[in-house]
Amino acid sequence: MVLILLFLLGAVLWGFFHANPTGVPRFRLAAVNGAILLVALAVGAMVGTVLYTDAVSIKAGEKGMATYLAIMAAGTSFLIVIAVGGLARNLLVFPVSKRAPSEADAR
């Protein structure tokens, strides 16, 4: 399961950065990408921490399983926030109608 999570992490991050919209200010795009990544890290850390502390308080002797579940839940929430943030970036923050024409459009 951890290998699947790592593969999905690589695929989602690759897709997130390779789907950057063209024809937008680079500084603004970097700021939006950074904000999405920070929110994803914060949500992932929060979900993992809450799940770990809850699982350890219920079964104190099974810290290994609690750690595993926390890592999987945090990674999954991180991936979901990155995917939704990338869609929001491309469709709401930088819609096609407000982008400058790129070289590929000129052909």
N, CA, C and O atoms as a GROMACS GRO file, in nm:
protein
  428
    1MET      N    1   0.081  -0.120   0.000
    1MET     CA    2   0.000   0.000   0.000
    1MET      C    3   0.086   0.127   0.000
    1MET      O    4   0.051   0.225  -0.065
    2VAL      N    5   0.195   0.123   0.071
    2VAL     CA    6   0.281   0.241   0.074
    2VAL      C    7   0.342   0.265  -0.064
    2VAL      O    8   0.359   0.380  -0.105
    3LEU      N    9   0.376   0.158  -0.135
    3LEU     CA   10   0.429   0.174  -0.271
    3LEU      C   11   0.325   0.236  -0.364
    3LEU      O   12   0.358   0.318  -0.448
    4ILE      N   13   0.200   0.196  -0.348
    4ILE     CA   14   0.093   0.255  -0.429
    4ILE      C   15   0.078   0.402  -0.396
    4ILE      O   16   0.062   0.485  -0.486
    5LEU      N   17   0.085   0.436  -0.267
    5LEU     CA   18   0.076   0.576  -0.226
    5LEU      C   19   0.191   0.657  -0.283
    5LEU      O   20   0.171   0.770  -0.329
    6LEU      N   21   0.312   0.602  -0.281
    6LEU     CA   22   0.427   0.673  -0.337
    6LEU      C   23   0.415   0.691  -0.488
    6LEU      O   24   0.449   0.797  -0.540
    7PHE      N   25   0.366   0.588  -0.558
    7PHE     CA   26   0.344   0.601  -0.702
    7PHE      C   27   0.240   0.709  -0.731
    7PHE      O   28   0.261   0.793  -0.819
    8LEU      N   29   0.130   0.708  -0.657
    8LEU     CA   30   0.027   0.810  -0.676
    8LEU      C   31   0.079   0.949  -0.643
    8LEU      O   32   0.044   1.046  -0.710
    9LEU      N   33   0.162   0.959  -0.541
    9LEU     CA   34   0.222   1.087  -0.506
    9LEU      C   35   0.305   1.141  -0.622
    9LEU      O   36   0.294   1.259  -0.658
   10GLY      N   37   0.388   1.056  -0.679
   10GLY     CA   38   0.469   1.098  -0.793
   10GLY      C   39   0.384   1.136  -0.913
   10GLY      O   40   0.411   1.237  -0.978
   11ALA      N   41   0.282   1.057  -0.942
   11ALA     CA   42   0.196   1.085  -1.057
   11ALA      C   43   0.117   1.214  -1.038
   11ALA      O   44   0.106   1.294  -1.131
   12VAL      N   45   0.063   1.235  -0.920
   12VAL     CA   46  -0.016   1.355  -0.896
   12VAL      C   47   0.072   1.480  -0.898
   12VAL      O   48   0.034   1.582  -0.956
   13LEU      N   49   0.188   1.474  -0.834
   13LEU     CA   50   0.278   1.590  -0.837
   13LEU      C   51   0.328   1.620  -0.978
   13LEU      O   52   0.340   1.736  -1.018
   14TRP      N   53   0.359   1.514  -1.054
   14TRP     CA   54   0.401   1.534  -1.193
   14TRP      C   55   0.289   1.602  -1.272
   14TRP      O   56   0.313   1.699  -1.344
   15GLY      N   57   0.168   1.550  -1.258
   15GLY     CA   58   0.054   1.609  -1.329
   15GLY      C   59   0.026   1.750  -1.284
   15GLY      O   60  -0.010   1.835  -1.366
   16PHE      N   61   0.041   1.777  -1.155
   16PHE     CA   62   0.016   1.911  -1.102
   16PHE      C   63   0.108   2.014  -1.166
   16PHE      O   64   0.064   2.120  -1.208
   17PHE      N   65   0.237   1.982  -1.174
   17PHE     CA   66   0.332   2.078  -1.228
   17PHE      C   67   0.335   2.079  -1.380
   17PHE      O   68   0.370   2.181  -1.439
   18HIS      N   69   0.300   1.970  -1.446
   18HIS     CA   70   0.299   1.968  -1.591
   18HIS      C   71   0.169   2.023  -1.651
   18HIS      O   72   0.160   2.044  -1.772
   19ALA      N   73   0.070   2.046  -1.566
   19ALA     CA   74  -0.055   2.105  -1.613
   19ALA      C   75  -0.062   2.253  -1.580
   19ALA      O   76  -0.170   2.312  -1.581
   20ASN      N   77   0.053   2.313  -1.552
   20ASN     CA   78   0.055   2.458  -1.528
   20ASN      C   79  -0.002   2.530  -1.649
   20ASN      O   80   0.035   2.500  -1.762
   21PRO      N   81  -0.092   2.625  -1.627
   21PRO     CA   82  -0.148   2.698  -1.740
   21PRO      C   83  -0.043   2.788  -1.805
   21PRO      O   84   0.042   2.844  -1.737
   22THR      N   85  -0.051   2.801  -1.935
   22THR     CA   86   0.040   2.890  -2.008
   22THR      C   87  -0.026   3.025  -2.027
   22THR      O   88  -0.149   3.036  -2.024
   23GLY      N   89   0.055   3.126  -2.046
   23GLY     CA   90   0.002   3.260  -2.070
   23GLY      C   91  -0.044   3.331  -1.945
   23GLY      O   92  -0.129   3.420  -1.951
   24VAL      N   93   0.012   3.294  -1.830
   24VAL     CA   94  -0.022   3.362  -1.704
   24VAL      C   95   0.108   3.415  -1.643
   24VAL      O   96   0.216   3.365  -1.674
   25PRO      N   97   0.098   3.516  -1.556
   25PRO     CA   98   0.220   3.567  -1.492
   25PRO      C   99   0.289   3.460  -1.409
   25PRO      O  100   0.225   3.391  -1.328
   26ARG      N  101   0.419   3.445  -1.428
   26ARG     CA  102   0.494   3.338  -1.362
   26ARG      C  103   0.496   3.354  -1.210
   26ARG      O  104   0.487   3.256  -1.137
   27PHE      N  105   0.507   3.478  -1.163
   27PHE     CA  106   0.510   3.500  -1.018
   27PHE      C  107   0.377   3.462  -0.954
   27PHE      O  108   0.373   3.398  -0.849
   28ARG      N  109   0.269   3.500  -1.019
   28ARG     CA  110   0.137   3.467  -0.965
   28ARG      C  111   0.113   3.317  -0.969
   28ARG      O  112   0.055   3.261  -0.876
   29LEU      N  113   0.157   3.251  -1.075
   29LEU     CA  114   0.144   3.106  -1.085
   29LEU      C  115   0.225   3.037  -0.975
   29LEU      O  116   0.178   2.943  -0.912
   30ALA      N  117   0.348   3.084  -0.952
   30ALA     CA  118   0.431   3.026  -0.846
   30ALA      C  119   0.368   3.048  -0.708
   30ALA      O  120   0.375   2.961  -0.622
   31ALA      N  121   0.307   3.165  -0.688
   31ALA     CA  122   0.242   3.193  -0.560
   31ALA      C  123   0.122   3.101  -0.538
   31ALA      O  124   0.102   3.050  -0.428
   32VAL      N  125   0.043   3.081  -0.642
   32VAL     CA  126  -0.074   2.992  -0.631
   32VAL      C  127  -0.028   2.849  -0.608
   32VAL      O  128  -0.084   2.779  -0.523
   33ASN      N  129   0.072   2.803  -0.683
   33ASN     CA  130   0.125   2.667  -0.664
   33ASN      C  131   0.179   2.650  -0.522
   33ASN      O  132   0.153   2.547  -0.458
   34GLY      N  133   0.252   2.747  -0.472
   34GLY     CA  134   0.305   2.740  -0.337
   34GLY      C  135   0.194   2.736  -0.232
   34GLY      O  136   0.203   2.662  -0.134
   35ALA      N  137   0.090   2.816  -0.253
   35ALA     CA  138  -0.022   2.816  -0.160
   35ALA      C  139  -0.094   2.682  -0.159
   35ALA      O  140  -0.132   2.632  -0.053
   36ILE      N  141  -0.112   2.624  -0.276
   36ILE     CA  142  -0.177   2.492  -0.283
   36ILE      C  143  -0.093   2.387  -0.212
   36ILE      O  144  -0.147   2.305  -0.137
   37LEU      N  145   0.037   2.389  -0.234
   37LEU     CA  146   0.125   2.292  -0.168
   37LEU      C  147   0.126   2.311  -0.016
   37LEU      O  148   0.126   2.213   0.058
   38LEU      N  149   0.127   2.436   0.030
   38LEU     CA  150   0.126   2.460   0.174
   38LEU      C  151  -0.006   2.414   0.237
   38LEU      O  152  -0.006   2.355   0.345
   39VAL      N  153  -0.117   2.441   0.170
   39VAL     CA  154  -0.247   2.395   0.222
   39VAL      C  155  -0.251   2.243   0.225
   39VAL      O  156  -0.299   2.184   0.321
   40ALA      N  157  -0.200   2.179   0.120
   40ALA     CA  158  -0.199   2.033   0.115
   40ALA      C  159  -0.113   1.975   0.227
   40ALA      O  160  -0.152   1.877   0.290
   41LEU      N  161   0.003   2.034   0.252
   41LEU     CA  162   0.088   1.988   0.362
   41LEU      C  163   0.020   2.007   0.497
   41LEU      O  164   0.025   1.919   0.582
   42ALA      N  165  -0.045   2.122   0.516
   42ALA     CA  166  -0.113   2.148   0.643
   42ALA      C  167  -0.229   2.051   0.664
   42ALA      O  168  -0.246   1.997   0.774
   43VAL      N  169  -0.308   2.028   0.561
   43VAL     CA  170  -0.421   1.935   0.574
   43VAL      C  171  -0.371   1.794   0.598
   43VAL      O  172  -0.424   1.723   0.684
   44GLY      N  173  -0.270   1.752   0.525
   44GLY     CA  174  -0.214   1.619   0.545
   44GLY      C  175  -0.158   1.600   0.686
   44GLY      O  176  -0.181   1.497   0.748
   45ALA      N  177  -0.085   1.700   0.735
   45ALA     CA  178  -0.029   1.691   0.870
   45ALA      C  179  -0.140   1.688   0.974
   45ALA      O  180  -0.131   1.615   1.073
   46MET      N  181  -0.242   1.769   0.953
   46MET     CA  182  -0.352   1.773   1.048
   46MET      C  183  -0.428   1.640   1.052
   46MET      O  184  -0.456   1.587   1.160
   47VAL      N  185  -0.459   1.586   0.936
   47VAL     CA  186  -0.531   1.459   0.930
   47VAL      C  187  -0.448   1.347   0.991
   47VAL      O  188  -0.499   1.267   1.070
   48GLY      N  189  -0.321   1.340   0.956
   48GLY     CA  190  -0.234   1.237   1.011
   48GLY      C  191  -0.219   1.246   1.162
   48GLY      O  192  -0.223   1.145   1.231
   49THR      N  193  -0.202   1.368   1.213
   49THR     CA  194  -0.184   1.386   1.356
   49THR      C  195  -0.311   1.350   1.433
   49THR      O  196  -0.305   1.281   1.535
   50VAL      N  197  -0.426   1.396   1.384
   50VAL     CA  198  -0.552   1.365   1.451
   50VAL      C  199  -0.578   1.216   1.450
   50VAL      O  200  -0.617   1.159   1.552
   51LEU      N  201  -0.558   1.153   1.337
   51LEU     CA  202  -0.582   1.009   1.330
   51LEU      C  203  -0.485   0.932   1.419
   51LEU      O  204  -0.526   0.837   1.487
   52TYR      N  205  -0.359   0.971   1.421
   52TYR     CA  206  -0.260   0.901   1.504
   52TYR      C  207  -0.293   0.915   1.652
   52TYR      O  208  -0.295   0.816   1.725
   53THR      N  209  -0.320   1.037   1.697
   53THR     CA  210  -0.349   1.056   1.840
   53THR      C  211  -0.476   0.985   1.881
   53THR      O  212  -0.484   0.932   1.992
   54ASP      N  213  -0.576   0.983   1.794
   54ASP     CA  214  -0.699   0.912   1.825
   54ASP      C  215  -0.676   0.761   1.832
   54ASP      O  216  -0.725   0.694   1.922
   55ALA      N  217  -0.601   0.708   1.736
   55ALA     CA  218  -0.576   0.563   1.733
   55ALA      C  219  -0.490   0.519   1.850
   55ALA      O  220  -0.513   0.411   1.906
   56VAL      N  221  -0.392   0.598   1.889
   56VAL     CA  222  -0.305   0.562   2.001
   56VAL      C  223  -0.382   0.570   2.133
   56VAL      O  224  -0.358   0.490   2.224
   57SER      N  225  -0.474   0.666   2.144
   57SER     CA  226  -0.549   0.676   2.269
   57SER      C  227  -0.647   0.559   2.285
   57SER      O  228  -0.679   0.521   2.398
   58ILE      N  229  -0.694   0.503   2.175
   58ILE     CA  230  -0.786   0.390   2.183
   58ILE      C  231  -0.710   0.260   2.211
   58ILE      O  232  -0.747   0.184   2.300
   59LYS      N  233  -0.604   0.235   2.134
   59LYS     CA  234  -0.522   0.113   2.152
   59LYS      C  235  -0.377   0.154   2.163
   59LYS      O  236  -0.306   0.165   2.063
   60ALA      N  237  -0.334   0.176   2.285
   60ALA     CA  238  -0.198   0.227   2.308
   60ALA      C  239  -0.090   0.126   2.267
   60ALA      O  240   0.022   0.166   2.238
   61GLY      N  241  -0.122  -0.002   2.265
   61GLY     CA  242  -0.022  -0.103   2.232
   61GLY      C  243   0.001  -0.123   2.084
   61GLY      O  244   0.089  -0.199   2.046
   62GLU      N  245  -0.076  -0.057   2.000
   62GLU     CA  246  -0.064  -0.077   1.855
   62GLU      C  247  -0.020   0.052   1.786
   62GLU      O  248  -0.090   0.103   1.699
   63LYS      N  249   0.094   0.103   1.826
   63LYS     CA  250   0.144   0.227   1.766
   63LYS      C  251   0.186   0.209   1.621
   63LYS      O  252   0.179   0.302   1.541
   64GLY      N  253   0.230   0.088   1.586
   64GLY     CA  254   0.270   0.064   1.448
   64GLY      C  255   0.154   0.077   1.352
   64GLY      O  256   0.167   0.141   1.247
   65MET      N  257   0.041   0.017   1.385
   65MET     CA  258  -0.076   0.027   1.299
   65MET      C  259  -0.129   0.170   1.295
   65MET      O  260  -0.174   0.217   1.190
   66ALA      N  261  -0.125   0.239   1.410
   66ALA     CA  262  -0.169   0.378   1.413
   66ALA      C  263  -0.081   0.466   1.324
   66ALA      O  264  -0.131   0.553   1.254
   67THR      N  265   0.049   0.441   1.327
   67THR     CA  266   0.141   0.517   1.242
   67THR      C  267   0.113   0.490   1.094
   67THR      O  268   0.110   0.583   1.014
   68TYR      N  269   0.093   0.364   1.060
   68TYR     CA  270   0.064   0.326   0.922
   68TYR      C  271  -0.064   0.392   0.874
   68TYR      O  272  -0.067   0.450   0.765
   69LEU      N  273  -0.170   0.384   0.953
   69LEU     CA  274  -0.297   0.444   0.913
   69LEU      C  275  -0.286   0.597   0.902
   69LEU      O  276  -0.345   0.657   0.812
   70ALA      N  277  -0.210   0.658   0.991
   70ALA     CA  278  -0.193   0.802   0.986
   70ALA      C  279  -0.118   0.844   0.860
   70ALA      O  280  -0.153   0.944   0.797
   71ILE      N  281  -0.015   0.769   0.824
   71ILE     CA  282   0.062   0.801   0.702
   71ILE      C  283  -0.027   0.785   0.578
   71ILE      O  284  -0.024   0.870   0.489
   72MET      N  285  -0.103   0.678   0.573
   72MET     CA  286  -0.189   0.656   0.457
   72MET      C  287  -0.298   0.763   0.446
   72MET      O  288  -0.325   0.813   0.337
   73ALA      N  289  -0.360   0.798   0.558
   73ALA     CA  290  -0.465   0.900   0.556
   73ALA      C  291  -0.408   1.038   0.524
   73ALA      O  292  -0.468   1.114   0.448
   74ALA      N  293  -0.292   1.070   0.580
   74ALA     CA  294  -0.230   1.199   0.552
   74ALA      C  295  -0.188   1.208   0.405
   74ALA      O  296  -0.208   1.311   0.341
   75GLY      N  297  -0.131   1.100   0.353
   75GLY     CA  298  -0.092   1.100   0.212
   75GLY      C  299  -0.210   1.110   0.119
   75GLY      O  300  -0.205   1.181   0.018
   76THR      N  301  -0.318   1.040   0.152
   76THR     CA  302  -0.437   1.046   0.068
   76THR      C  303  -0.499   1.185   0.070
   76THR      O  304  -0.538   1.237  -0.034
   77SER      N  305  -0.507   1.246   0.188
   77SER     CA  306  -0.564   1.381   0.194
   77SER      C  307  -0.474   1.482   0.122
   77SER      O  308  -0.524   1.575   0.059
   78PHE      N  309  -0.342   1.464   0.132
   78PHE     CA  310  -0.249   1.549   0.058
   78PHE      C  311  -0.275   1.539  -0.092
   78PHE      O  312  -0.281   1.641  -0.162
   79LEU      N  313  -0.290   1.416  -0.142
   79LEU     CA  314  -0.314   1.396  -0.285
   79LEU      C  315  -0.446   1.457  -0.329
   79LEU      O  316  -0.454   1.515  -0.437
   80ILE      N  317  -0.549   1.444  -0.248
   80ILE     CA  318  -0.680   1.499  -0.282
   80ILE      C  319  -0.672   1.651  -0.289
   80ILE      O  320  -0.726   1.711  -0.382
   81VAL      N  321  -0.606   1.714  -0.193
   81VAL     CA  322  -0.595   1.860  -0.193
   81VAL      C  323  -0.514   1.907  -0.314
   81VAL      O  324  -0.549   2.008  -0.376
   82ILE      N  325  -0.407   1.837  -0.349
   82ILE     CA  326  -0.327   1.874  -0.466
   82ILE      C  327  -0.411   1.863  -0.594
   82ILE      O  328  -0.408   1.953  -0.678
   83ALA      N  329  -0.485   1.754  -0.608
   83ALA     CA  330  -0.566   1.734  -0.729
   83ALA      C  331  -0.677   1.840  -0.739
   83ALA      O  332  -0.697   1.898  -0.845
   84VAL      N  333  -0.747   1.864  -0.630
   84VAL     CA  334  -0.854   1.965  -0.631
   84VAL      C  335  -0.796   2.104  -0.649
   84VAL      O  336  -0.852   2.187  -0.721
   85GLY      N  337  -0.683   2.131  -0.584
   85GLY     CA  338  -0.618   2.261  -0.600
   85GLY      C  339  -0.570   2.285  -0.742
   85GLY      O  340  -0.581   2.397  -0.793
   86GLY      N  341  -0.518   2.181  -0.806
   86GLY     CA  342  -0.476   2.196  -0.946
   86GLY      C  343  -0.593   2.223  -1.039
   86GLY      O  344  -0.583   2.304  -1.131
   87LEU      N  345  -0.704   2.155  -1.015
   87LEU     CA  346  -0.823   2.182  -1.096
   87LEU      C  347  -0.874   2.324  -1.072
   87LEU      O  348  -0.908   2.394  -1.167
   88ALA      N  349  -0.879   2.366  -0.946
   88ALA     CA  350  -0.925   2.502  -0.915
   88ALA      C  351  -0.831   2.606  -0.976
   88ALA      O  352  -0.876   2.709  -1.026
   89ARG      N  353  -0.701   2.577  -0.972
   89ARG     CA  354  -0.603   2.669  -1.031
   89ARG      C  355  -0.629   2.687  -1.180
   89ARG      O  356  -0.631   2.799  -1.230
   90ASN      N  357  -0.648   2.576  -1.251
   90ASN     CA  358  -0.662   2.582  -1.396
   90ASN      C  359  -0.800   2.628  -1.441
   90ASN      O  360  -0.812   2.687  -1.548
   91LEU      N  361  -0.904   2.603  -1.362
   91LEU     CA  362  -1.039   2.636  -1.406
   91LEU      C  363  -1.094   2.763  -1.345
   91LEU      O  364  -1.176   2.831  -1.408
   92LEU      N  365  -1.053   2.798  -1.223
   92LEU     CA  366  -1.110   2.914  -1.155
   92LEU      C  367  -1.013   3.031  -1.142
   92LEU      O  368  -1.049   3.146  -1.170
   93VAL      N  369  -0.890   3.003  -1.101
   93VAL     CA  370  -0.793   3.112  -1.080
   93VAL      C  371  -0.739   3.162  -1.213
   93VAL      O  372  -0.731   3.283  -1.235
   94PHE      N  373  -0.702   3.070  -1.301
   94PHE     CA  374  -0.649   3.105  -1.433
   94PHE      C  375  -0.737   3.043  -1.542
   94PHE      O  376  -0.692   2.951  -1.611
   95PRO      N  377  -0.860   3.090  -1.560
   95PRO     CA  378  -0.944   3.030  -1.664
   95PRO      C  379  -0.888   3.060  -1.803
   95PRO      O  380  -0.813   3.156  -1.823
   96VAL      N  381  -0.924   2.977  -1.898
   96VAL     CA  382  -0.872   2.991  -2.034
   96VAL      C  383  -0.905   3.128  -2.092
   96VAL      O  384  -0.826   3.184  -2.168
   97SER      N  385  -1.020   3.183  -2.057
   97SER     CA  386  -1.062   3.312  -2.112
   97SER      C  387  -0.972   3.428  -2.066
   97SER      O  388  -0.969   3.532  -2.132
   98LYS      N  389  -0.899   3.411  -1.956
   98LYS     CA  390  -0.815   3.520  -1.906
   98LYS      C  391  -0.666   3.496  -1.930
   98LYS      O  392  -0.583   3.572  -1.881
   99ARG      N  393  -0.632   3.392  -2.003
   99ARG     CA  394  -0.492   3.363  -2.031
   99ARG      C  395  -0.449   3.433  -2.160
   99ARG      O  396  -0.529   3.453  -2.251
  100ALA      N  397  -0.322   3.470  -2.165
  100ALA     CA  398  -0.265   3.528  -2.286
  100ALA      C  399  -0.248   3.417  -2.388
  100ALA      O  400  -0.220   3.303  -2.351
  101PRO      N  401  -0.265   3.449  -2.515
  101PRO     CA  402  -0.244   3.344  -2.617
  101PRO      C  403  -0.100   3.296  -2.616
  101PRO      O  404  -0.007   3.375  -2.605
  102SER      N  405  -0.085   3.164  -2.628
  102SER     CA  406   0.050   3.107  -2.629
  102SER      C  407   0.096   3.087  -2.772
  102SER      O  408   0.020   3.110  -2.866
  103GLU      N  409   0.221   3.044  -2.789
  103GLU     CA  410   0.276   3.022  -2.923
  103GLU      C  411   0.204   2.907  -2.992
  103GLU      O  412   0.188   2.910  -3.114
  104ALA      N  413   0.159   2.809  -2.919
  104ALA     CA  414   0.089   2.696  -2.980
  104ALA      C  415  -0.046   2.739  -3.036
  104ALA      O  416  -0.093   2.683  -3.135
  105ASP      N  417  -0.110   2.839  -2.972
  105ASP     CA  418  -0.238   2.889  -3.023
  105ASP      C  419  -0.221   2.970  -3.150
  105ASP      O  420  -0.313   2.977  -3.232
  106ALA      N  421  -0.104   3.030  -3.169
  106ALA     CA  422  -0.082   3.115  -3.286
  106ALA      C  423  -0.065   3.035  -3.415
  106ALA      O  424  -0.082   3.089  -3.524
  107ARG      N  425  -0.032   2.908  -3.403
  107ARG     CA  426  -0.009   2.826  -3.523
  107ARG      C  427  -0.135   2.788  -3.591
  107ARG      O  428  -0.132   2.719  -3.693
   0.00000   0.00000   0.00000
